[in-house]
Amino acid sequence: MLGRAPSTTGRELAWVRLGDAPYDPQVARSVHDARRLLCRPRAKLAEGAALHDCVRRKLVHQRWSPEQIAARLRAMHPDDPTARVSHETIYAAIYAQPKGGLKAAMVLALRQAKPARGHKRTTLAGSSMVPESLRIIHRPEEIEARLIPGHWPYGD
């Protein structure tokens, strides 16, 4: 009547049999869902787990980047994959959180490549990558006067 093989319905009945109670599709569905939850891999950065607390402490309080955290965990636990997490997982955990104070604190803790909108980057005075002695304003006289061959502009 169901259009299924007898072995399929027999397996279904045996799978969800709860004592002497008759078959109930709602009970079968809840048993199926509970068993599926047991099969899923556990989230490494679940709220309240030791690994979550460690990552959060290093990210928010110590201002480490997700890459630094992942590298440190790999170095600390080379033989235990359950005590490690990748930087992609850390980013996914940050952005998957609901809006709120903790998510805002974690996003603010991330290092930003660009400054916030409307703010210009500033450098410290005199913190140039070129040493002061090699700056163009301190060229020797023979170069400035082009007395040595090879210091002429092209086409002269």
N, C-alpha and C positions, 0 to 999 in steps of 0.2 A: 504493500500500500504506500509506503514511503518512497519507493523508487530507489532504494539502497540495497546493497548486498546484505544477506543475513549476518555475515561475519562482522560487518560494520556496526550494525545495531547491537549485536551481541557484545562487541568491544565497548561500545558506549555505555551499555547497561552495567557491565562489569566495572568499568572505569569509575563511575559515580555512585556505585551501590553503597548505601549507608545503612547497614543493618538489614532489617526486614521491611523497611519503608518502601513504598512503591516509587517508581521513577517519577521525578519531578523536574521539568526542564529548567525552572528557575534555580533550583538547588544545583543542577548539573552545571549551569552557567557560572554560578558563584564558586563552585569547586574548581572549575576550569580556570577561572580568573586567578584564584588563589595559587594554584599550581604554576601558572604562567609567571606570577610575580617571583616565585622561588627560582625560576630559570634565568631571570634577567641578571646581568652583571650589576654589582653594587656600584653606586656612584662613589668615586674616590674622594670627592670633595663635598660629601654630605654634611649638612649643618650639624655641628656638635661633635663631629669626628675629630680625632687628634690631628690628622693630616690637614683638615680644614682650618683648625685653630692655628697650626704652625704656619700655613700659607698666609692666613689673614694677618697674623702678627708680623711676619716679615714684610708683607706688602704694605700694610697701613702704618705700622709703628716704626719699622726700620727702613721704610721707603726703598725696598729692593724691587727690582724689575721681575716680572714673571720668568724671564730667561735666567736671571741669577738664582731665583728660588729653585727652579727645575734643576739647574746644574748642581747646586749645593745638595739637594736631595739625592741626586744620582751619585755624587761623591760620598755622601754619608751612608747610603744604603745600596752598595753595588750589587748585592746578591738578593735583595728583597724587592721585587717589583711592586708589591702592595704598598710600600712606604715611599714610592716615587710617584711623580705626576709630571706631565709635560707642560710646557708653557702654553700650548694651545688649550689644554684643559683648564688652566688657570684663567685665561682670557674668557673662555666659554662660561665658566662658573661666575665670573664677574658680571658679564653682560646678560646672563640668564636670570639673575636675581630680580625680584620685583622692585619697582621704584621705591626709594626710601633712603633713609640716612646712611645705612651701611653700604648700599650700592654707590651712593654719591661719594662716600669716603673712599671706597675702593677705586672708583674711576679717577678721582682726584689724585690718588696715590700713584697712578700709572704715569710713567714719564711721557711727556708729550714732545713730539718732534718739532711742532710749531708752537709759537706763543699763542696765548688766548687772543681771540679776535679783538682788534683795536689796540693791542699792546705791541710795541715794537721790541725787537731784541736789542739788548744793550750789551756792550762788552766793557770790560774794565779798561780804564785809561792806560795806555801803554802795553796792553796785553796782546800785542801783535805777534803773529807767528814768525815774522821776519825780525831777526835781531837788530837792534838799533844801529850797530856798526855797518850793517849791510843795506840799509835803506837807501833809496835812490837819491835822496837829497844830500847824501854824504859821498857822492861819486868823486873819485880822484880827478885832479885837474887835467891829466893827460887823456882821460876818457872823455871828459866834458869838452875839451878842445879838439878831440879826434886826432891826436898826434900819433897814435899807434894804429898801424893798419889792421883792419878788421872791425873797427869801431865806427865805420861810416854807415850811414843808412843806405839801403838798396837804391840803385840807380844813380849814385854819385860817381 
